[in-house]
Amino acid sequence: MANRHRVVILGAGFGGLYAAKALKHAPVHVTVIDRRNYHLFQPLLYQVATGSLSPGEIAAPIRGILAKQKNTRVLLDEAVDIDPTGKTVVLHDERIAYDSLIIATGSKGSYFGHDAWSKYAPPVKGIENATTIRHKLLFAFESAERISDPAERQAWLTFVIVGAGATGVELAGALGEIAHHTLKDDFRSIDPRTAKILVLDSAKRILSTFPEDLSRHAKKSLEKLGATIRTEVLVTNVDENGVTVKTPTGEEHISSHTVIWAAGVTASDFGRQLAKRTGAQTEKGGRIVVDQSLTIPGYPDIFVVGDMAYSTDSKGKPLPGVAQVAMQGGAYAAKTIVKRVKGDRNIRPFDYFDKGDLAVIGRGSAVANIFGLHLWGLPAWLVWLFVHLMYIVEFQSRILVFIQWGFLYLTANRGAMLITWGTEAKQPEDQVALASASTSSKPQSS
């Protein structure tokens, strides 16, 4: 294998993993590099954040997935630099040479220049953030149970979701079910059904990439679960006391201790270094502008796929940052490399096949645009269920997730409603703050 064409894949998300799997029988040597040892099924991350699923049910070890690919090795590391002239990728402690490079390092939450907000509003990206969000959501109800001051209690029972795309809508629907069904009988001093769930977005409607009729159906479903939709509002500040927004009528502050960010993403940190070394053009979100073969202009050996890439369809419309684009892009890059290795020059431009859009709002409720067919309610939910089960990588995980969803549909109970504190031995900061707040809110004895 020493003389084989060397393919290096950075990132084992949807783009990187599908590229690696497409090279299983190819006459190449593949090296997959990721800073995590697992592939994460990102579309279901919000269900970890809301206690429906555990992290292990939507993540699978990369080595296990690729164990039978004898031409593939996996390295637990992270690319910090690249030498496109010398065709090497720089890791923390070594250099890896390549003949073809596939970059699929994904994205991270974007705060549009206000990164300090991340301390108070974690993004729905990564398992660590998902468990942090789960902590914040559940801890808010526990805090409200102990506090007698009405204003402070309401601040704990006000949940703000910034962003009304698919992630924000799905998160709001799950939170509405938690408040109105899962926890409705669990507390004595509060009624979880009085919780305020606010979904904020600067666009004119939620799910702005979906057809308008599906946006209306999604809005009605969310409102039935107690959520309030506020569009055409711009977040101007986020701190420990809540969110400040700019509305058509002026500025307003929303008191809340639980803010979740689902408003946008930006390219991973490696993207900036890649653009610097190759002179590649980037769009405002930091994504690398690629040509029709998903390569960087001037560097036909460097493919960029998934959330890192900025590419357009045949009509010049930018492709969305969704799993389907990453999957098809990764597979296309792999097939193109195989053709080049075999001397086949008949390489067609990347042509994304849009299979549609899906968003679930709650038990038995979703919206779907499948090949132009608009569905909502239970039919859309069944389509959503089938599609997501089929794309989960490991068969064992499919079975576990299916069982969990069955219990959730029948009972509204969630199997992972755990407040986790991390590894620190000291008392968590928010617990200290709660102790202080609950003490100050109690009547003073004379």
C-alpha positions as CSV (number, residue, x, y, z in Angstrom):
1,M,0.0,0.0,0.0
2,A,3.1,2.3,0.2
3,N,2.8,3.3,-3.4
4,R,-1.0,3.7,-3.4
5,H,-2.7,7.1,-3.9
6,R,-2.9,8.7,-0.5
7,V,-6.3,10.2,0.5
8,V,-6.5,12.2,3.7
9,I,-9.9,13.1,5.1
10,L,-10.2,15.8,7.8
11,G,-13.4,15.3,9.8
12,A,-15.6,12.3,10.3
13,G,-19.0,14.1,10.1
14,F,-21.4,13.3,7.3
15,G,-19.2,14.6,4.6
16,G,-16.0,12.9,5.8
17,L,-17.6,9.6,6.7
18,Y,-19.5,9.2,3.5
19,A,-16.3,10.0,1.6
20,A,-14.4,7.3,3.5
21,K,-17.1,4.7,3.0
22,A,-17.2,5.4,-0.7
23,L,-13.5,4.6,-0.9
24,K,-13.9,1.2,0.8
25,H,-12.9,-0.8,-2.3
26,A,-10.9,1.9,-4.1
27,P,-7.1,1.3,-4.9
28,V,-6.1,4.1,-2.4
29,H,-4.8,4.4,1.1
30,V,-7.2,6.5,3.3
31,T,-6.4,8.3,6.5
32,V,-9.3,9.8,8.5
33,I,-8.4,12.4,11.0
34,D,-10.9,13.8,13.6
35,R,-10.5,15.4,17.0
36,R,-13.3,13.2,18.3
37,N,-13.3,9.4,18.3
38,Y,-17.0,9.3,17.2
39,H,-19.3,10.2,14.4
40,L,-22.2,12.4,15.6
41,F,-25.7,12.2,14.1
42,Q,-26.1,16.0,14.3
43,P,-29.8,16.2,13.3
44,L,-30.8,14.5,16.5
45,L,-28.5,16.5,18.8
46,Y,-31.5,18.6,20.0
47,Q,-33.0,15.4,21.4
48,V,-30.0,14.9,23.6
49,A,-30.4,18.5,24.7
50,T,-34.0,17.9,25.7
51,G,-33.6,14.5,27.3
52,S,-35.2,12.2,24.7
53,L,-31.9,10.4,23.8
54,S,-28.6,9.8,25.4
55,P,-25.3,10.9,23.7
56,G,-24.3,7.3,23.0
57,E,-27.5,6.7,21.0
58,I,-26.7,9.3,18.4
59,A,-22.9,8.8,18.3
60,A,-20.8,5.9,17.0
61,P,-17.0,5.2,17.3
62,I,-15.3,6.0,14.0
63,R,-13.0,3.1,14.3
64,G,-16.0,0.7,14.7
65,I,-17.7,2.2,11.6
66,L,-14.6,1.8,9.5
67,A,-13.1,-1.4,11.1
68,K,-13.7,-3.6,8.0
69,Q,-12.1,-1.1,5.6
70,K,-8.6,-2.5,5.3
71,N,-7.4,0.4,3.2
72,T,-8.4,2.9,5.9
73,R,-6.8,4.1,9.2
74,V,-8.2,6.5,11.8
75,L,-6.2,9.1,13.7
76,L,-7.4,10.9,16.8
77,D,-6.0,14.4,16.2
78,E,-6.7,17.8,14.7
79,A,-5.3,19.7,11.7
80,V,-3.8,23.0,12.7
81,D,-2.2,24.0,9.4
82,I,-1.7,22.9,5.8
83,D,1.1,23.1,3.3
84,P,-0.7,23.0,-0.1
85,T,2.5,23.2,-2.1
86,G,4.2,20.4,-0.2
87,K,0.9,18.5,0.0
88,T,1.0,17.9,3.8
89,V,-1.4,18.5,6.6
90,V,0.1,19.7,9.9
91,L,-1.3,18.0,13.0
92,H,-0.3,18.9,16.6
93,D,2.7,16.6,16.6
94,E,3.3,15.4,13.1
95,R,2.8,16.0,9.4
96,I,0.6,13.8,7.1
97,A,1.3,13.7,3.4
98,Y,-1.5,13.5,0.9
99,D,-2.1,13.1,-2.8
100,S,-5.8,14.1,-2.5
101,L,-7.3,15.9,0.5
102,I,-10.9,16.0,1.5
103,I,-11.7,18.7,4.1
104,A,-14.9,18.2,6.0
105,T,-14.2,19.9,9.3
106,G,-17.8,21.2,9.7
107,S,-19.0,24.4,11.4
108,K,-19.5,25.9,14.8
109,G,-22.1,28.3,16.2
110,S,-21.9,31.8,14.9
111,Y,-22.7,34.8,17.2
112,F,-22.1,37.3,14.4
113,G,-19.2,39.0,16.1
114,H,-20.5,38.7,19.7
115,D,-18.7,35.5,20.8
116,A,-19.0,36.6,24.5
117,W,-22.7,35.7,24.2
118,S,-21.8,32.0,24.0
119,K,-21.2,32.0,27.8
120,Y,-24.9,32.6,28.4
121,A,-26.4,31.1,25.2
122,P,-24.8,27.8,24.2
123,P,-25.2,26.7,20.6
124,V,-26.8,23.4,19.6
125,K,-23.5,22.1,18.3
126,G,-21.6,19.1,19.8
127,I,-22.4,16.6,22.6
128,E,-20.8,18.8,25.2
129,N,-23.1,21.7,24.4
130,A,-26.1,19.4,24.2
131,T,-25.6,18.2,27.7
132,T,-25.0,21.8,28.9
133,I,-28.3,22.8,27.4
134,R,-30.0,19.8,29.0
135,H,-28.6,20.9,32.3
136,K,-29.8,24.5,31.8
137,L,-33.3,23.5,30.8
138,L,-33.9,21.1,33.7
139,F,-32.1,23.2,36.2
140,A,-34.4,26.1,35.4
141,F,-37.5,24.1,36.5
142,E,-35.6,23.1,39.7
143,S,-34.7,26.7,40.4
144,A,-38.2,27.9,39.9
145,E,-39.5,25.3,42.4
146,R,-37.4,26.9,45.1
147,I,-37.9,30.6,44.5
148,S,-40.9,32.5,45.9
149,D,-40.3,35.9,44.3
150,P,-42.7,36.0,41.3
151,A,-40.5,38.0,39.0
152,E,-37.4,35.9,39.6
153,R,-39.4,32.7,39.3
154,Q,-40.8,33.8,35.9
155,A,-37.2,34.6,34.7
156,W,-36.3,30.9,35.5
157,L,-39.5,29.7,33.7
158,T,-38.8,31.8,30.6
159,F,-36.9,30.0,27.8
160,V,-35.6,31.9,24.9
161,I,-34.5,30.2,21.7
162,V,-32.7,32.5,19.3
163,G,-33.2,31.3,15.7
164,A,-36.3,29.8,14.0
165,G,-34.7,27.5,11.5
166,A,-35.2,23.7,11.8
167,T,-33.0,23.4,14.9
168,G,-34.8,26.2,16.8
169,V,-38.2,24.9,15.8
170,E,-37.5,21.3,16.8
171,L,-36.0,22.5,20.1
172,A,-39.0,24.7,20.9
173,G,-41.4,21.8,20.1
174,A,-39.5,19.4,22.4
175,L,-39.3,22.0,25.2
176,G,-43.1,22.6,24.8
177,E,-43.7,18.9,25.3
178,I,-41.4,18.8,28.4
179,A,-43.4,21.6,30.0
180,H,-46.9,20.5,29.1
181,H,-46.5,16.7,29.3
182,T,-43.3,15.3,30.6
183,L,-43.0,17.4,33.8
184,K,-46.5,18.5,34.3
185,D,-47.0,16.5,37.5
186,D,-43.5,16.5,38.9
187,F,-43.4,19.7,40.9
188,R,-45.4,21.1,43.9
189,S,-44.6,24.8,44.0
190,I,-44.8,25.5,40.3
191,D,-46.8,24.4,37.3
192,P,-44.4,23.7,34.4
193,R,-47.2,24.4,31.9
194,T,-46.8,28.1,32.8
195,A,-43.4,28.2,31.3
196,K,-42.9,30.8,28.5
197,I,-41.1,29.5,25.4
198,L,-40.0,32.3,23.1
199,V,-38.6,31.7,19.6
200,L,-36.9,34.8,18.2
201,D,-35.8,35.3,14.6
202,S,-34.9,38.3,12.4
203,A,-36.7,36.8,9.4
204,K,-40.3,37.4,8.5
205,R,-41.4,33.8,9.3
206,I,-40.1,30.7,10.9
207,L,-38.5,28.0,8.8
208,S,-37.7,30.6,6.1
209,T,-36.1,28.0,3.8
210,F,-39.4,26.0,3.8
211,P,-42.4,26.8,1.6
212,E,-44.7,29.3,3.3
213,D,-47.6,26.9,3.9
214,L,-45.4,24.6,5.9
215,S,-44.1,27.5,7.9
216,R,-47.7,28.3,8.8
217,H,-48.4,24.8,9.9
218,A,-45.2,24.6,12.0
219,K,-46.2,27.9,13.7
220,K,-49.6,26.6,14.6
221,S,-48.1,23.4,16.0
222,L,-45.7,25.3,18.1
223,E,-48.4,27.6,19.4
224,K,-50.4,24.6,20.5
225,L,-47.4,23.5,22.6
226,G,-47.4,26.9,24.3
227,A,-44.5,28.5,22.3
228,T,-44.6,32.2,21.3
229,I,-43.1,33.1,17.9
230,R,-41.5,36.5,17.5
231,T,-40.2,37.3,14.1
232,E,-38.5,40.4,12.7
233,V,-36.7,41.0,16.0
234,L,-32.9,41.4,16.2
235,V,-30.9,40.3,19.2
236,T,-28.6,43.1,20.4
237,N,-27.3,41.6,23.6
238,V,-27.3,38.4,25.7
239,D,-26.1,38.3,29.3
240,E,-26.9,36.6,32.6
241,N,-30.1,38.5,32.9
242,G,-31.6,37.6,29.6
243,V,-31.8,38.9,26.0
244,T,-32.1,42.4,24.6
245,V,-33.9,42.7,21.3
246,K,-34.6,45.4,18.7
247,T,-38.1,45.3,17.4
248,P,-40.0,47.5,14.9
249,T,-41.3,49.5,17.9
250,G,-38.1,49.9,19.8
251,E,-35.7,48.0,22.1
252,E,-36.9,45.5,24.7
253,H,-35.3,43.3,27.4
254,I,-36.5,39.8,28.0
255,S,-35.7,38.5,31.5
256,S,-34.5,34.8,31.3
257,H,-31.9,32.6,32.8
258,T,-32.1,30.1,29.9
259,V,-31.1,31.2,26.4
260,I,-30.2,28.8,23.7
261,W,-28.5,29.8,20.4
262,A,-29.8,28.3,17.2
263,A,-29.3,31.3,14.9
264,G,-26.5,30.4,12.7
265,V,-23.2,28.7,12.1
266,T,-19.7,29.7,10.8
267,A,-16.9,27.6,9.4
268,S,-14.6,25.8,11.7
269,D,-11.3,27.4,12.8
270,F,-9.3,25.4,10.3
271,G,-11.1,27.3,7.5
272,R,-9.3,30.5,8.2
273,Q,-5.9,28.8,8.0
274,L,-6.9,27.0,4.8
275,A,-8.0,30.2,3.2
276,K,-4.7,31.9,4.2
277,R,-2.5,29.1,2.8
278,T,-4.4,28.7,-0.5
279,G,-5.6,32.2,-1.1
280,A,-9.2,30.8,-1.3
281,Q,-12.1,33.1,-1.4
282,T,-14.5,33.0,1.6
283,E,-18.0,34.1,2.1
284,K,-19.2,36.1,5.1
285,G,-19.7,33.0,7.3
286,G,-16.1,31.9,6.7
287,R,-17.0,29.1,4.3
288,I,-14.5,28.3,1.5
289,V,-15.8,29.1,-2.0
290,V,-15.3,26.0,-4.2
291,D,-15.7,25.4,-7.9
292,Q,-18.1,23.0,-9.5
293,S,-15.9,20.0,-8.7
294,L,-15.9,21.0,-5.0
295,T,-12.2,21.9,-5.1
296,I,-10.4,25.1,-4.3
297,P,-9.6,27.0,-7.5
298,G,-6.0,26.4,-8.3
299,Y,-5.8,23.3,-6.1
300,P,-7.7,20.4,-7.8
301,D,-6.3,18.0,-5.2
302,I,-8.1,19.8,-2.3
303,F,-11.8,19.0,-1.9
304,V,-14.0,20.9,0.6
305,V,-17.4,19.4,1.4
306,G,-20.2,19.9,4.0
307,D,-20.6,23.0,6.1
308,M,-17.0,24.2,5.3
309,A,-17.8,24.6,1.6
310,Y,-19.7,27.4,-0.1
311,S,-21.1,26.0,-3.3
312,T,-24.0,26.7,-5.6
313,D,-26.5,24.7,-7.6
314,S,-26.9,24.9,-11.4
315,K,-29.0,28.1,-10.9
316,G,-26.4,29.8,-8.8
317,K,-28.4,29.4,-5.5
318,P,-26.1,28.6,-2.5
319,L,-26.5,25.0,-1.2
320,P,-27.8,24.8,2.4
321,G,-25.7,23.5,5.3
322,V,-27.6,20.3,5.8
323,A,-26.6,16.7,6.1
324,Q,-27.7,15.7,2.6
325,V,-25.4,18.2,1.0
326,A,-22.5,16.9,3.1
327,M,-23.3,13.3,2.3
328,Q,-23.6,13.8,-1.4
329,G,-20.5,16.1,-1.5
330,G,-18.4,13.5,0.4
331,A,-19.5,10.7,-1.9
332,Y,-18.8,12.9,-5.0
333,A,-15.3,13.8,-3.9
334,A,-14.5,10.1,-3.3
335,K,-15.8,9.0,-6.7
336,T,-13.9,11.9,-8.4
337,I,-10.6,10.8,-6.8
338,V,-11.2,7.2,-7.9
339,K,-11.8,8.3,-11.4
340,R,-8.6,10.3,-11.4
341,V,-6.6,7.4,-10.0
342,K,-7.9,5.2,-12.8
343,G,-7.2,7.8,-15.5
344,D,-10.8,8.5,-16.2
345,R,-11.1,12.2,-17.3
346,N,-14.9,12.1,-17.7
347,I,-15.6,13.9,-14.5
348,R,-18.9,15.8,-14.2
349,P,-19.5,18.8,-12.0
350,F,-21.1,18.2,-8.6
351,D,-24.9,18.1,-9.0
352,Y,-26.8,18.2,-5.7
353,F,-30.0,16.3,-5.7
354,D,-32.4,18.0,-3.3
355,K,-34.6,15.4,-1.6
356,G,-36.5,18.0,0.4
357,D,-36.7,19.4,3.9
358,L,-38.0,18.0,7.2
359,A,-38.6,19.5,10.7
360,V,-40.3,17.8,13.6
361,I,-42.4,19.8,16.0
362,G,-43.5,17.2,18.6
363,R,-45.1,13.8,19.0
364,G,-46.9,13.0,15.8
365,S,-46.3,16.4,14.3
366,A,-43.9,17.6,11.7
367,V,-43.6,19.4,8.3
368,A,-42.0,17.9,5.2
369,N,-41.3,19.1,1.7
370,I,-40.4,15.8,-0.1
371,F,-39.7,16.2,-3.8
372,G,-42.2,19.1,-3.9
373,L,-44.9,17.3,-2.0
374,H,-45.9,19.2,1.1
375,L,-46.9,17.2,4.2
376,W,-47.7,18.1,7.8
377,G,-49.0,16.5,10.9
378,L,-48.7,12.7,11.4
379,P,-47.9,11.8,7.8
380,A,-44.9,14.2,7.9
381,W,-43.9,12.9,11.3
382,L,-43.8,9.3,10.0
383,V,-41.6,10.4,7.0
384,W,-39.3,12.2,9.4
385,L,-39.1,9.1,11.7
386,F,-38.3,6.8,8.8
387,V,-35.7,9.0,7.2
388,H,-33.8,9.7,10.4
389,L,-33.8,6.1,11.5
390,M,-32.3,5.0,8.1
391,Y,-29.5,7.5,8.3
392,I,-28.3,6.6,11.8
393,V,-25.0,4.8,11.1
394,E,-25.1,1.8,13.5
395,F,-28.0,-0.7,13.4
396,Q,-27.9,-1.1,17.1
397,S,-28.4,2.6,17.6
398,R,-31.4,2.5,15.2
399,I,-33.1,-0.1,17.4
400,L,-32.4,1.8,20.6
401,V,-33.6,5.1,19.1
402,F,-36.7,3.5,17.7
403,I,-37.5,2.0,21.2
404,Q,-36.9,5.3,22.9
405,W,-39.2,7.1,20.4
406,G,-41.8,4.5,20.9
407,F,-41.9,5.1,24.7
408,L,-41.9,8.8,24.1
409,Y,-44.8,8.7,21.7
410,L,-46.9,6.5,24.0
411,T,-46.0,8.0,27.4
412,A,-44.4,11.4,26.9
413,N,-41.7,10.3,29.2
414,R,-38.0,11.0,28.3
415,G,-35.3,8.6,29.2
416,A,-32.4,10.9,29.8
417,M,-33.7,13.7,32.0
418,L,-30.4,14.1,33.9
419,I,-28.8,17.2,35.3
420,T,-25.1,16.5,35.0
421,W,-22.5,18.8,36.7
422,G,-19.3,17.8,34.9
423,T,-16.1,16.6,36.6
424,E,-15.5,19.5,39.0
425,A,-15.6,18.6,42.7
426,K,-16.7,22.1,43.7
427,Q,-20.3,23.3,43.8
428,P,-21.4,24.5,40.4
429,E,-21.7,28.3,39.9
430,D,-25.3,28.2,39.0
431,Q,-26.2,26.2,42.1
432,V,-24.4,28.8,44.3
433,A,-26.3,31.5,42.5
434,L,-29.6,29.7,43.1
435,A,-28.9,29.2,46.8
436,S,-28.3,33.0,47.1
437,A,-31.4,33.9,45.1
438,S,-33.7,31.5,46.9
439,T,-32.4,32.8,50.3
440,S,-32.9,36.4,49.3
441,S,-36.4,35.7,48.0
442,K,-37.7,34.2,51.3
443,P,-39.5,36.5,53.8
444,Q,-37.2,37.8,56.5
445,S,-38.1,37.0,60.1
446,S,-38.7,39.8,62.5
